[in-house]
Amino acid sequence: MLKYTVKVDGMMCGMCEAHVNDAVRRAFDVKKVKSSHGKGQTEIITETAIDEEKLRAVIGETGYTVGAVTCETAQRRGLLSW
C-alpha cells in the first residue's frame, strides 16, 4: 500500500474536504481518502501508484491550490483500519 500526502490550500470547511475527497475517488482507485482543512492536506491510501500530474490536475479542478505531494509506504494502524 502507498500513502500519498498532498498539501491543499484553500479548503475552509467540511464541504471543501468532501469536494476534494469526491474528486479523488472519481479519478482514482483508492482504498481511503481523507482531507483536513485544518491541516491543509489530503491523505490517500492506494494499492497502486498515482500519476502525480493527474492528481494535481484533479484536485486543482476543484478550485483548490495543490502544494507538495509526498508518497511513502503505508503502515497499517490496526487490524481493520488504515
Secondary structure, 3 states (H helix, E strand, C coil): CEEEEEEEECCCCHHHHHHHHHHHHHHCCCCEEEEECCCCEEEEEECCCCCHHHHHHHHHCCCCEEEEEEEEECCCCCCCCC
